[in-house]
Amino acid sequence: MHLPAHIGDYTDFYSSREHATNVGIMFRGVDNALQPNWLHLPVGYHGRASSVVVSGTEITRPSGQVQKNKDDPKEGSIYSPCRLLDYELEMAFFVGGPSNPLGRPLTIEEAEDRIFGVVLMNDWSARDIQAWEYVPLGPFTAKNFATSISPWIVSLDALEPFRCHSSAGPVQTDPVPLPYLVDPNYHQDAYDIKLEVSILPPGETTPSPITQSNFRHMYWNMKQQLVHHSVTGCPMVAGDLLGSGTISGTDQTAFGSMLELSWRGAKEIPLVNSPNNETRKFLKDGDTVIIKGLAVSGDGSYRIGFGEVSGRILPAGTVSSTPTIPQTISTNTFAGYSNFKLYSYYRSSSSWRVRIALALKGIQYETIPIDLSKLVGNTTELLPEELRALNPLAQIPVLVFTDPQGNVQHLTQSIAILDFLEEIVPNPPVLPSDPLSRARARQIAEIVNSGIQPFQNLSILRQVKDVELIANGDAVGVHTDGRGFAKGNIEKGLHTLENLVASLGGGVNGLYSAGTTVPTIADFALIPQLYNAGRFGIDLSQYPHLVAVNSTASVHPAFIAASPESQVDFKP
């Protein structure tokens, strides 16, 4: 995955009243929880754009100055690895559109048109480094070492059904903001987006949720943040990233940082899914933090997923093995390969697998739709000559591309194409890291690819319906549409998969089919197969683990982008 934009500037706010109150109580007491300015303006600080990284990037535990004696600051500081490493549950928005001129602030009426879209964000925090350095100018090195964001931007248009008033209520009255910050639509300028944070300890397979919050817990909304940022005439430039600040609710389960959950280290945070009964006050080396976001309409009919933003903590002094990711991909070139074109049919399972991988790895491509509904029996004359020239079997997918020497090449067969994509774009990987888990993921994919999918292939079904069925060695003279033939074989394969996926822990607590926290080649095969099983009238409720995996994948941006409904040749 890659960062979704070139980030010129990055600013982080402090706009959740619940979070600001919690932190204020810890450090100043109940009577002085909020600073005098907090209810009058969106507090913020300028961050470091160079250390904003995409989800999946490993995070090295920072080292820096910390107070030598926590009870006596006069003893000075020592250089030390951070001992109080924390996450911060945030969302962030990208600025879009033409810049306002230097010296001309944005108005509240203009603000929404300048908000391009929203991502998930984890603004990693070194609490002990921050405690020593933040007076008088605020966070510096405690915040500049890493900020992780999700790779997919969700537009405000897509979030329109989820508008709501903030947890502060429909209006701001105590006090009323200054006129430039008054939002006439404050009652509907927050968003009902469910947010979850989980921790996966090293050596374990099931993440433990520790925070359940919501984006509506924002006293100052995105429009107000943007307007205040520009109030002095600061130009806001396309690609600027503005973070919400930590998002906490009133309930302890909705606290958006470990600082709050452990109440400054006074309480243990249980990891409920840990077989080793692990607990945390702050993050340990090897921990993976996973943030997910989902908006769901009241009746459940409309869902918008944000994917996830995740990162694993490496020991201090360790250089991340995650490759440096360029901020922009102007050439769409990968290991020297470019100009990708995919011959595809919107509901072709094999094509669908490849589309998922292309989306997951951030490879842009041109779709050349092939209408397989024109296929009659085993004849292929009605299919385009260009396809038959590339693949004499006249099958899809076919991936066409230019190699590093400038020659046009092509590949057929989905599994071969997936292997090729994994070689040229190894991150994010589509196979687990250890040999047995890799084999299990391939096993699931091959059960679908070789043991199920061929029985539902259109060319096969059209031949089956034209032959006489044989029962007990006798011709019974009955013609069929082939659907019964396909259905029985699909059900047999799905029963096998249900048992296998269950044995691997898949479909439990948001895990994918091979028991992983991220999708693999197994899911690339499984999800299209479940879609097509539904087309054959198969009751999927008998496969609860497979259905659970499908539910997890349904909100992943790569699976959304690859779905039949997102294709140019989709036919309702």
HELIX and SHEET records of a PDB file:
HELIX    1   1 ARG A   17  ARG A   28  1                                  12    
HELIX    2   2 VAL A   30  ASN A   32  5                                   3    
HELIX    3   3 ALA A   49  SER A   51  5                                   3    
HELIX    4   4 PRO A   73  GLU A   75  5                                   3    
HELIX    5   5 ILE A  108  ALA A  111  1                                   4    
HELIX    6   6 GLU A  112  ARG A  114  5                                   3    
HELIX    7   7 ARG A  127  GLU A  133  1                                   7    
HELIX    8   8 GLU A  160  PHE A  162  5                                   3    
HELIX    9   9 PRO A  179  LEU A  181  5                                   3    
HELIX   10  10 TYR A  186  GLN A  188  5                                   3    
HELIX   11  11 MET A  222  HIS A  229  1                                   8    
HELIX   12  12 GLN A  252  ALA A  254  5                                   3    
HELIX   13  13 MET A  258  LEU A  261  1                                   4    
HELIX   14  14 SER A  349  LEU A  360  1                                  12    
HELIX   15  15 LEU A  372  LYS A  374  5                                   3    
HELIX   16  16 GLU A  385  LEU A  390  1                                   6    
HELIX   17  17 SER A  414  ILE A  424  1                                  11    
HELIX   18  18 PRO A  435  GLY A  451  1                                  17    
HELIX   19  19 GLN A  453  GLN A  456  5                                   4    
HELIX   20  20 LEU A  458  VAL A  464  1                                   7    
HELIX   21  21 ARG A  483  SER A  503  1                                  21    
HELIX   22  22 ILE A  521  ARG A  535  1                                  15    
HELIX   23  23 LEU A  540  GLN A  542  5                                   3    
HELIX   24  24 PRO A  544  ALA A  553  1                                  10    
HELIX   25  25 PRO A  557  ALA A  562  1                                   6    
HELIX   26  26 PRO A  564  SER A  566  5                                   3    
SHEET    1   A 7 GLY A  44  HIS A  46  0                                        
SHEET    2   A 7 TYR A  10  PHE A  13 -1                                        
SHEET    3   A 7 LEU A 241  GLY A 243  1                                        
SHEET    4   A 7 LEU A  89  VAL A  95 -1                                        
SHEET    5   A 7 ILE A 115  ASN A 122 -1                                        
SHEET    6   A 7 THR A 147  ILE A 149 -1                                        
SHEET    7   A 7 VAL A  52  VAL A  54  1                                        
SHEET    1   B 5 ILE A  59  THR A  60  0                                        
SHEET    2   B 5 ARG A 303  LEU A 314  1                                        
SHEET    3   B 5 THR A 288  VAL A 296 -1                                        
SHEET    4   B 5 LYS A 194  LEU A 200 -1                                        
SHEET    5   B 5 SER A 208  ASN A 214 -1                                        
SHEET    1   C 2 SER A  63  GLN A  67  0                                        
SHEET    2   C 2 SER A  77  PRO A  81 -1                                        
SHEET    1   D 2 LEU A  85  ASP A  86  0                                        
SHEET    2   D 2 SER A 125  ALA A 126 -1                                        
SHEET    1   E 2 ARG A 163  CYS A 164  0                                        
SHEET    2   E 2 ALA A 190  TYR A 191 -1                                        
SHEET    1   F 2 ILE A 269  PRO A 270  0                                        
SHEET    2   F 2 THR A 279  ARG A 280 -1                                        
SHEET    1   G 4 GLU A 366  PRO A 369  0                                        
SHEET    2   G 4 SER A 338  SER A 344  1                                        
SHEET    3   G 4 VAL A 398  THR A 402 -1                                        
SHEET    4   G 4 VAL A 408  THR A 412 -1                                        
SHEET    1   H 2 ILE A 470  ALA A 471  0                                        
SHEET    2   H 2 ASP A 474  ALA A 475 -1                                        
END                                                                             
